[in-house]
Amino acid sequence: MLRALLLENLHPLATSILESAGIDVTVRTGAMDESELADALDGVHLLGIRSKTNVTAAVVDAAPDLVAIGAFCIGTNQIDLKAAAARGVAAFNAPFSNTRSVVELALAEIISLTRRLTERDRALHDGVWDKSAEGAHEVRGRTLGIIGYGNIGTQLSVLAENLGMSVVFYDTAEKLALGNARRMDTLDELLETADVVTLHVDGRSGNAGLFGAKQFARMRPGAIFLNLSRGFVVDYGALRESILSGHVSGAAVDVFPHEPKKRGDHFESDLRGLPNVILTPHIGGSTEEAQEAIGQFVAGKLRDYLATGSTTLSVNLPNLALEKTTGVRRIAHLHHNTPGVLAAVNATLAEHGTNIEGQLLATRGEIGYVVTDVGSELEQPVVEALGAMDQTIRLRVLA
């Protein structure tokens, strides 16, 4: 019986999809620390997580049965992808499924901060009628600066233009500008141009500390700042000082360097209690629609990898799009990417009288992946011979 462990309140659809494929699913709320996770993965083949659970090299090493990890979110920096690949563990994420939800939250926060709705709301809750246009603006005609022009940044760009905003963006990679958006040559150029600055960068380690006192000082006086990307990319102490000085007129933050493991835990931040600041508990993609889409997408990837060996959109293994086997058995062979592996696999099959009906090979850095459909049942000696190859990382025989 194949087993799956799903953590962090994943959508029930993920459980349904895996159970319908004959997989025994255990569901637990909240995240786990390294030792808890290592113990919990005994006999587990599939792991589903969100952003709070860290899958370290030590966890992967302690889980020899683990075949694949599903990150039911966009980011994968909580997984040691290199260590997983070295152990033949595939990793999948949901790069598109919650894009709309994050974009809608960003737009809602831009409008709320520009109109200073946070302060008007707080005053009324405190029993004070504070009707004033002071500091409140339309977003129409203002300039939005997007740092990170990926799936979220590009969709935000299009919708912001529909609201009448001008859009500029900065990205270290070459990206096609959508609509009337303009690419800025440098980050400083964007900061000096934009009325609203929003971060949508990925979780690579090189982005740590990307935004600090120097960048806030470069922003236009009275500009607004949003971070719905990663907590560790911003110096929130510097943001606090910029808000208190009035240089930054408002901010919205959805992600933090250190986040509580579960709902109801205490939260602490330098940004608590500041005027015109919206703090949300990492809910950019937390809509029912997004979570359902993510549950369906990632669970489907995990199911298909077990059943067919398909690695389409895997973030750490060579990508092969595979349907059901064309033969009697399918051999999925993950290996170190060195010369001669394919020839050695085929020679081994030939020595044991096994006929090849179809074969695909893909490589990704140091990892190679060859999938072979054969026309007969595989005897144990041929399986052992393939598994004993020096280059073999993981061998699976599929029906």
Number of C-alpha atoms within 10 A of each C-alpha: 8 16 20 25 21 24 21 21 16 22 18 13 17 25 22 15 19 22 16 10 14 12 18 17 19 13 15 13 13 18 21 20 14 16 11 11 22 18 12 14 21 14 16 21 22 28 23 27 25 22 19 18 20 19 24 20 17 13 24 25 15 16 20 16 17 24 23 24 28 26 25 31 24 21 18 25 16 16 22 18 22 16 18 24 23 21 20 25 25 24 28 27 26 23 19 15 22 25 21 19 19 24 23 16 17 23 16 11 23 24 16 21 27 24 19 22 15 17 16 17 14 14 14 12 10 9 9 11 11 12 9 8 9 8 11 14 15 12 22 14 14 18 21 28 30 31 22 21 26 17 15 24 23 23 17 25 25 17 14 23 19 12 14 14 20 21 27 24 28 24 19 11 9 9 14 11 16 15 12 12 21 16 21 18 12 12 17 14 17 26 26 16 19 23 24 27 25 25 24 22 21 17 18 12 10 9 14 15 13 13 18 15 16 10 16 22 16 16 24 19 15 17 23 25 26 22 22 24 25 23 20 18 24 23 18 21 13 17 24 20 16 20 22 13 10 13 19 24 23 28 27 23 25 20 21 23 13 12 17 15 17 14 10 7 9 9 10 11 14 12 19 12 10 14 16 23 25 19 17 13 14 17 13 22 22 16 14 12 14 21 23 18 20 27 26 22 22 25 27 16 24 29 22 19 20 18 17 20 27 22 23 16 17 20 15 23 28 23 18 19 12 16 11 15 21 14 17 14 20 28 22 21 26 27 26 20 18 12 9 9 20 20 10 14 17 16 13 17 19 13 9 13 12 18 15 17 16 14 16 14 15 15 18 13 10 14 21 23 29 19 25 23 23 21 16 15 12 18 10 8 10 18 16 11 13 20 17 12 14 10 20 18 20 19 19 16 16 16 14
